[in-house]
């Protein structure tokens, strides 16, 4: 019998600072993302369900995420999901969490950890591509790690972008605004590059989270080659990260979060490319349950 049902509000209540700290502590403690099971996509209807497992000797978890690109036209969120957390020795379910809320917390928290590892401490100017929940989440998460005093939104849907700008205390801008940004966060469903990488400054940090498909990318080859790449896992990146695959990046050119958290490499890439992994959900789900 499931011991606890955890709502979206309870998941979100963990907050970004504690979620970021939990991810950092897990990597510092020896968690190895390279050994993680691969995500399994299963096509259904007009979208797909992603099966994302992870576990260790203490706990295990599986996230089921339904992604339906046509949902916004139906007045529904694009992503729905559920997360089941198990006791690993017995495989007794400990809790069921709202999967969409977990993703909305986890993805920006991973990005913010990456920014905290590579961005200058005085980074203040943020440009965000996108106007959905991940865009708002990234603004809030990045404010937890850097003293942002300028946030600009670049969105295809001007009404949605304006609503996000009002909610987040930001302003609207165009793609050319990346030229003087300290941090650029790409939180879209784009399949082609969002801006010209030649516009980026020499210290600009770019975060790209919108795609986990080899055929899709948010940043161009110029950005990848100029900035290098920080990834969650080398094996996963060369399998799923279209931004890197299409730029011809190989595993030995990549730096991982674990490398930087543990201080095993002096490299500090300026492109943070994440695709989302099961270990991140497991770490944060565990933190949520422990916190309640």
Backbone torsions as a table, in degrees:
resi	resn	phi	psi	omega
1	UNK	NA	135.4	177.3
2	UNK	-66.7	130.8	-176.5
3	UNK	-80.3	-31.9	-174.9
4	UNK	-145.0	143.9	170.5
5	UNK	-112.4	121.6	-172.6
6	UNK	-114.7	121.0	-173.7
7	UNK	-77.8	169.4	176.6
8	UNK	-59.3	-40.2	-179.0
9	UNK	-64.9	-38.9	179.2
10	UNK	-69.2	-36.0	176.0
11	UNK	-64.0	-49.8	-177.0
12	UNK	-62.9	-27.8	-176.6
13	UNK	-64.5	-18.2	177.3
14	UNK	-57.9	-40.5	177.4
15	UNK	83.7	156.3	-176.5
16	UNK	-68.2	-42.8	-179.1
17	UNK	-56.3	-43.0	-179.3
18	UNK	-73.7	-32.8	177.3
19	UNK	-66.5	-43.3	178.4
20	UNK	-61.9	-44.8	-179.6
21	UNK	-62.9	-37.7	180.0
22	UNK	-65.6	-41.1	178.4
23	UNK	-64.4	-44.5	179.7
24	UNK	-62.0	-43.9	-178.6
25	UNK	-64.8	-38.1	179.7
26	UNK	-63.1	-44.3	179.4
27	UNK	-68.6	-42.1	178.4
28	UNK	-62.3	-30.4	-178.9
29	UNK	-81.2	-1.5	174.8
30	UNK	110.4	0.3	177.6
31	UNK	-56.5	133.3	-176.8
32	UNK	-113.8	100.1	180.0
33	UNK	-61.2	-22.0	-178.5
34	UNK	-67.3	-19.6	-178.8
35	UNK	-95.3	3.6	-175.9
36	UNK	-69.5	145.7	173.1
37	UNK	-62.7	147.0	179.7
38	UNK	-73.6	149.1	171.9
39	UNK	-64.6	142.8	178.7
40	UNK	-116.3	112.7	176.0
41	UNK	-90.2	136.2	179.3
42	UNK	-128.9	120.2	-178.8
43	UNK	-76.4	130.6	174.9
44	UNK	-140.8	138.5	174.2
45	UNK	52.8	-126.9	-179.2
46	UNK	-97.9	15.5	-178.2
47	UNK	-152.5	-144.8	-179.3
48	UNK	-151.3	156.2	171.5
49	UNK	-109.5	128.3	176.8
50	UNK	-98.7	130.3	176.7
51	UNK	-105.8	118.4	-172.9
52	UNK	-126.3	97.7	-179.2
53	UNK	-95.7	156.4	172.7
54	UNK	-164.5	157.2	177.8
55	UNK	-179.1	165.4	173.6
56	UNK	-140.2	-161.9	-176.8
57	UNK	-72.7	-13.1	-175.3
58	UNK	-104.6	-46.4	-175.9
59	UNK	-137.1	160.1	175.8
60	UNK	-144.5	157.3	179.9
61	UNK	-156.9	155.6	175.5
62	UNK	-135.9	129.1	173.2
63	UNK	-106.2	132.6	172.5
64	UNK	-110.7	117.4	-177.2
65	UNK	-119.6	121.9	175.1
66	UNK	-95.3	124.5	-180.0
67	UNK	-117.5	113.2	-179.0
68	UNK	-121.4	98.4	-176.3
69	UNK	-56.8	-26.3	-178.7
70	UNK	-83.6	-2.5	-175.2
71	UNK	-63.3	-41.0	-179.9
72	UNK	-55.3	-35.4	177.7
73	UNK	-68.3	-19.3	177.4
74	UNK	-94.0	1.7	-177.5
75	UNK	78.8	22.6	-179.0
76	UNK	-119.8	152.1	173.8
77	UNK	-60.5	147.1	179.5
78	UNK	-67.0	-31.1	-173.9
79	UNK	-120.6	132.5	170.7
80	UNK	-129.9	156.7	178.7
81	UNK	-173.0	170.7	177.7
82	UNK	-143.0	146.1	178.8
83	UNK	-124.9	131.6	178.0
84	UNK	-114.1	121.6	178.7
85	UNK	-103.7	129.0	-177.1
86	UNK	-114.4	153.3	162.5
87	UNK	-77.0	120.8	-172.0
88	UNK	-65.1	-44.7	-177.0
89	UNK	-61.8	-35.2	-175.8
90	UNK	-107.1	-17.5	-173.4
91	UNK	58.7	28.5	170.5
92	UNK	-79.5	127.9	178.6
93	UNK	-62.6	129.1	178.9
94	UNK	-94.1	-36.6	-175.2
95	UNK	-161.5	153.7	170.0
96	UNK	-118.8	125.7	-176.4
97	UNK	-115.3	154.0	173.5
98	UNK	-65.7	116.1	-174.1
99	UNK	-72.0	-34.6	179.2
100	UNK	-67.7	-41.1	178.3
101	UNK	-65.9	-37.3	178.0
102	UNK	-63.4	-42.9	177.8
103	UNK	-64.3	-40.0	-179.7
104	UNK	-66.2	-25.7	176.2
105	UNK	-87.1	-44.4	-173.7
106	UNK	-66.3	-47.3	-173.5
107	UNK	-63.0	-49.3	176.9
108	UNK	-65.2	-31.9	179.4
109	UNK	-65.1	-40.9	176.6
110	UNK	-63.1	-44.6	178.1
111	UNK	-60.0	-44.0	-178.5
112	UNK	-64.9	-37.2	174.8
113	UNK	-61.2	-44.2	177.7
114	UNK	-60.6	-44.9	178.2
115	UNK	-61.4	-41.3	180.0
116	UNK	-64.8	-27.0	-179.8
117	UNK	-81.1	-27.3	-171.4
118	UNK	-124.6	-20.8	-174.0
119	UNK	-83.1	148.7	174.7
120	UNK	-56.1	143.6	-178.6
121	UNK	-59.2	-26.1	-177.3
122	UNK	-97.5	17.1	178.6
123	UNK	-60.2	122.5	-172.9
124	UNK	-126.3	-21.0	-173.9
125	UNK	-106.3	116.4	-178.7
126	UNK	-113.6	133.3	170.0
127	UNK	-116.0	129.0	-178.3
128	UNK	-118.0	125.5	171.6
129	UNK	-94.5	125.7	-178.6
130	UNK	118.0	158.1	-177.9
131	UNK	-138.5	20.6	-179.5
132	UNK	-101.2	-166.3	-178.3
133	UNK	-58.3	-37.0	179.9
134	UNK	-68.8	-34.3	177.1
135	UNK	-62.1	-47.4	178.4
136	UNK	-63.7	-42.8	179.3
137	UNK	-60.6	-39.6	179.7
138	UNK	-67.4	-38.5	176.7
139	UNK	-59.3	-47.1	-177.7
140	UNK	-68.1	-41.1	-179.0
141	UNK	-67.9	-42.1	-178.4
142	UNK	-70.5	-28.0	173.4
143	UNK	-66.4	-20.6	179.1
144	UNK	-77.7	-16.4	-176.6
145	UNK	-121.1	-12.6	179.6
146	UNK	-141.3	149.7	-175.3
147	UNK	-80.8	65.9	-175.3
148	UNK	-67.4	129.3	174.7
149	UNK	-125.1	4.0	175.4
150	UNK	-142.7	120.1	177.5
151	UNK	-128.2	124.8	178.9
152	UNK	-122.0	139.3	-176.0
153	UNK	-109.2	129.7	173.4
154	UNK	-115.6	113.4	-177.0
155	UNK	-137.8	146.1	178.3
156	UNK	-70.9	-37.5	178.4
157	UNK	-93.2	106.1	-172.5
158	UNK	-64.4	-35.6	-180.0
159	UNK	-64.9	-44.8	179.1
160	UNK	-67.0	-39.3	178.9
161	UNK	-64.6	-39.7	179.4
162	UNK	-66.1	-38.9	178.4
163	UNK	-65.2	-41.7	177.5
164	UNK	-64.8	-42.1	179.7
165	UNK	-60.3	-40.7	178.8
166	UNK	-65.3	-41.0	-178.7
167	UNK	-70.1	-35.5	-173.0
168	UNK	-96.9	0.5	-177.0
169	UNK	66.8	42.4	-176.3
170	UNK	-120.3	-177.0	176.1
171	UNK	-132.1	162.6	179.9
172	UNK	-85.7	150.5	-179.1
173	UNK	-154.9	178.2	176.9
174	UNK	-111.5	173.3	-177.2
175	UNK	-58.1	-27.3	-179.0
176	UNK	-67.1	-13.3	-178.8
177	UNK	-68.0	-11.9	176.8
178	UNK	-64.2	-18.1	-174.0
179	UNK	-60.5	-33.2	-179.6
180	UNK	-117.6	20.5	179.8
181	UNK	-82.0	147.3	169.7
182	UNK	-86.7	-35.6	179.7
183	UNK	-135.2	135.7	174.0
184	UNK	-120.6	123.9	179.5
185	UNK	-113.4	120.6	-179.8
186	UNK	-103.0	109.2	-173.6
187	UNK	-127.1	60.3	-171.8
188	UNK	-128.5	176.9	172.2
189	UNK	-103.5	19.1	-177.9
190	UNK	-60.7	150.4	176.7
191	UNK	-114.0	-2.9	177.6
192	UNK	-130.7	155.9	-177.2
193	UNK	-53.9	142.0	-176.0
194	UNK	-87.8	-21.7	-177.5
195	UNK	-154.8	166.3	179.1
196	UNK	-84.6	116.4	-177.4
197	UNK	-61.0	-18.5	178.6
198	UNK	-68.3	-16.5	-179.8
199	UNK	-78.1	-19.0	-172.6
200	UNK	-67.8	143.8	173.5
201	UNK	-74.0	166.7	-175.8
202	UNK	-70.3	-17.5	-179.2
203	UNK	-111.5	0.1	-175.8
204	UNK	-65.3	133.1	175.2
205	UNK	-102.0	131.5	-178.4
206	UNK	-114.3	132.5	176.1
207	UNK	-113.5	128.0	178.7
208	UNK	-127.2	115.8	-174.5
209	UNK	-125.0	-3.3	-166.3
210	UNK	-76.0	-17.6	-172.5
211	UNK	-131.9	145.9	170.0
212	UNK	-127.1	27.3	-177.6
213	UNK	-117.1	137.3	-179.9
214	UNK	-59.3	-27.0	-175.9
215	UNK	-90.2	-1.2	-177.1
216	UNK	-119.8	147.0	176.2
217	UNK	-154.9	154.5	177.5
218	UNK	-108.6	-19.8	-179.8
219	UNK	-122.0	153.6	-175.7
220	UNK	-88.9	173.9	-179.0
221	UNK	-62.3	-35.8	177.8
222	UNK	-57.1	-44.6	179.5
223	UNK	-63.7	-45.0	-178.8
224	UNK	-62.4	-46.7	-176.3
225	UNK	-71.0	-34.9	178.9
226	UNK	-72.1	-36.6	-168.9
227	UNK	-101.6	-15.0	-170.7
228	UNK	68.9	-174.9	-177.0
229	UNK	-146.1	131.6	171.9
230	UNK	-102.5	126.7	-174.7
231	UNK	-132.4	164.5	178.3
232	UNK	-72.9	-38.7	-176.9
233	UNK	-153.7	134.0	179.4
234	UNK	-62.8	-47.1	-177.5
235	UNK	-62.3	-42.4	-180.0
236	UNK	-67.6	-39.9	-178.1
237	UNK	-61.9	-45.9	-177.3
238	UNK	-76.0	-10.2	175.9
239	UNK	-92.9	-34.1	-169.0
240	UNK	-122.6	-24.2	-170.8
241	UNK	-84.6	94.0	-177.4
242	UNK	-57.7	-34.6	178.6
243	UNK	-55.6	-39.4	-177.4
244	UNK	-87.1	-40.8	-179.2
245	UNK	-59.7	-45.8	-177.7
246	UNK	-71.7	-17.3	175.9
247	UNK	-90.4	-2.5	177.7
248	UNK	77.7	23.8	-178.8
249	UNK	-75.4	141.3	177.4
250	UNK	-110.0	164.5	-176.4
251	UNK	-55.5	-40.4	-174.8
252	UNK	-72.4	-6.1	176.4
253	UNK	-93.6	-4.2	-172.6
254	UNK	-98.3	149.1	172.2
255	UNK	-115.0	141.6	-178.2
256	UNK	-107.2	161.2	174.2
257	UNK	-55.9	-42.8	-179.3
258	UNK	-61.3	-39.6	177.5
259	UNK	-55.4	-47.1	-175.3
260	UNK	-76.0	-39.9	179.2
261	UNK	-61.4	-38.3	-177.7
262	UNK	-90.7	-2.1	176.9
263	UNK	68.9	30.3	-177.1
264	UNK	-92.3	-1.7	175.8
265	UNK	-146.1	141.5	176.8
266	UNK	-83.3	-8.5	-176.4
267	UNK	-65.2	141.7	177.9
268	UNK	-132.8	81.3	179.5
269	UNK	-60.4	158.3	-179.1
270	UNK	-109.9	-0.4	170.6
271	UNK	-108.9	123.2	176.1
272	UNK	-105.7	107.7	-178.6
273	UNK	-112.1	113.5	179.5
274	UNK	-118.7	150.8	177.7
275	UNK	-120.5	-8.0	-177.8
276	UNK	86.4	125.7	-178.7
277	UNK	-133.9	156.4	-176.3
278	UNK	-62.8	-32.7	-179.0
279	UNK	-63.2	-32.8	179.8
280	UNK	-66.4	-43.7	176.7
281	UNK	-61.7	-42.7	-178.3
282	UNK	-62.8	-45.8	-179.1
283	UNK	-60.8	-45.3	-176.8
284	UNK	-75.8	-37.4	175.4
285	UNK	-59.6	-42.8	178.5
286	UNK	-62.1	-41.5	179.2
287	UNK	-64.3	-39.5	178.5
288	UNK	-62.1	-49.2	-177.6
289	UNK	-64.8	-41.1	179.5
290	UNK	-64.8	-33.7	-176.0
291	UNK	-74.6	-23.4	-175.8
292	UNK	-78.5	NA	NA
